[in-house]
């Protein structure tokens, strides 16, 4: 228990001292290689911080027209992906920081959460209208659409089950 408390305290102290946005952070993710922290903001911006340097690596200013609801870095570290209250999903190349695709109006309501499959092939999104969608990253196309609930889906978790 003490070790877990120490880890949480260290993590919280570390994060509090990083040069994040002054206010309005809506979501945070860490890259699989533990080198980058990506944060989304209420004004539609995304900030990337180097873990070791504790300095800003890149800033995507107002890339969304609404608050950023979810950010992630794909398991292969190739892409940074974000979703927003503007109902869009955007994919950025992690090396060049250029936008490589934009799923405009990906849903009919606010997107609450996105996750990506362990093979970095699919984005899965959850929406306030109760739908989930899967988007093929390589083909830049919607693959599947699920209507799961009468109320909105707030969160997603992808579990890879072994046979």
N, C-alpha and C positions, 0 to 999 in steps of 0.2 A: 504494500500500500504506500509506503514512504517513497519508494522508487517511482511509482506512478504519479504521486503528488509532485515530486521533484520534476519529472518530465513535463507535466502540465505547467508548473510554475516557470520552468525554463522556457518552454514554448511560448507561453503568454508574455513573459518579459521580453523575449526576443522579438515577437511580433509588435509589441507596443513601441519598440524603439526603431522600427523600420520607417522609412520615409514614404508611407502610404499617402493616400489622398487626405486632405485636411478634414474632410467630412464626407458623409454620404456613401461609405463603402457598403455595397449590397451583397458581395460574394467574394470568396477567396479560394484559390487552388494552388497547389504546389506541383511542379513538374516531376515526372517519374524519376529523373536523375537527381532530384533534390537541389537543383541549382537555381531555379527561378520560382518566385512567388508571383502569381497573377491575381490582380484584384479588379473587380468591376465596381462601377460607381453609379450613383443616381442620375448623373447628367449624361449617361451613355458612353462614358470614357472607360478605358482599360489601361491599367498601369502594370508594368513588369519590373520587378525588383530582383537584383542579384542577391542570393542568400549570403554568399561569402562577403561580397563588397558592401552589402546593405545600401546600395545605391540604385537609382532608377536606371534600368537598361533601355526601356522604351516606353513611350506613352502614345496610345491611340486616342486622340482627342475626339470626343463626340461621334464615335463610329456608329452608335445606335441613336434612334430618335426618342428613346425612352430609357428608363433605368435598366441596367444590365442585371439580369436575373440569375445567370449562371455562367461560369467560366471553367475551362479545363484545358489541360495539355494532353494530347493523345499519348497512349503508352509508348509509342515509338518515337516520341518527342518531335515529330514532324510538324504538327499543327497546334495552334491555339484556337479554340472554338468558343464562341460566346452566343448567348441567347438574351432576348430582351423583352420588355413589356411592349415593344413595337411589333411583336409577333414574328421577328426575324431571327435567323441563325446565321452567323458569319464565321468563315474559316480563314485563318491567317497562316501563312507560312512562317514557321518558328525561326528560320534562319534569316530570311529577307524581311520579315515583318510586313509583307505585302498581303493584301486581301486576295485570296484565290477563288473564293466563291461566296455567294450571298443567297440564302434561301429566303427570299422576300415573302412575307405573308405565309410563313411556314404553317401557321395555325390560324384559326379564326378568333382566338382570344389570347390573353397573355400566356407566354411560355414560362412555366415555373422552374423547370429544371431540365438540364441535358446531362447525359452520360454517354460514354463511348465504349464500344466493345473492346475486350482485351487485345484483339487483333488489329485495332485501329481502323476497322473497315466501316463501321456503322455508328451513326449518332442516333441516340434514342431520346426523344423529347416528351415531356409531360406538360399538359396544358390545363388551364383553369376550366375549360369546357368539358373536361373528362376524357379527352382523347390522348393517345400516344401515337407517335409516328416514328418510323425508322428511315433514316436518310443514308444512302450509299455515298461515302466520302469520295471514292475514286470516280464514280460515274456522275456525281453531283446531281443525284436524282432521288426522289422519294420512293422508297421501296415498299413499305407497309404502313397501313393506317389502322389503328385499333380504337374502337369506342369502348372504354372500360367502365366508366362510372357516370352517374347522373350529376355528380358534383365534380369539382376540379381535382386533379391529381397534383399534390403538393411536392412530392419527392420521388426519386427513382434510385434504385440500386441494381447494378448488373452483377449477377452471380454466375460464374462459370462452374458448371457441375461436371465432375469427372465420372466416367462410366465405371 
